[in-house]
């Protein structure tokens, strides 16, 4: 089963659970703290994209939140 399909199946199943204890038990292994000491490896493409975004921010080649909202409203 592919990740996307599995994710959707889990979301569908979890969305109908009304038992708080069960939901808390399900949440424990996927809580943010389980990623606390994990090292994430980025592909070269991801690194280039992040570097490009950092350069855009540093050179102010970006929109403010207000400008972005205006563009979306006009679109």
N, C-alpha and C positions, 0 to 999 in steps of 0.2 A: 504494500500500500504506500502510495506516495505521501510525502509530508503534508502537502496541501490538503489532500483528501482526509488524511488522519486528523489533521487539525479541525477540519469542518465537522467530522464525525464526533470528535470530543466536545466541541462547542455545542453541538446539537444535544448531546447527552447531558452535559453539565447544565445547560439552560433550563432543563425541566426538573432539576433536583431542588427540593424544598427543605432538605435536611441540613441545617447549619453545621452540625458536627461533621457530616460527610463532606460538605464543601470545604470546611477547614482542613480536613485530612487530605483532601485532593490538593489543596493549595500549598501545603507544607513543602513538598518536594520541588515545587515550581516557584516558590517565593524568591524574591530578588536576592536574598541572602545566599541562595545556593550558587549564584554566579559571582559571589564576592571575590573569591580567590581564583577564579577561572581566567585563563589567558586566552584571548580571542586572536586568531590569526587572520589578518586581512590579505586579500589578494593584491597583486600589484595594481590592478585596475581600481580597486577600492581606495588604495593609498593615494593614487593619482587624483581621484575624485575629491578626496578629503583635502589634499594639498591645494587643489584648484579652488575649493571653497574657502579655505583659509586665506589664500591670496586675494580672492575677491573681497572678503571681509576687510582685510587689511588695507586694500586700495579703495575701500568704500564703493566697490562696484556691486552694489546690492540695493534692494528697496527697503524702506522702513515698513513696519507693519501697516501703517496707515496707507502708504502708497500701494502696497500689495492688495489691501482690501479694496481700494478705489479701482485698481485694475480688474479685480474679480467682479466687482459690481458693474463695471462698464462692459465686461465681457458677456 
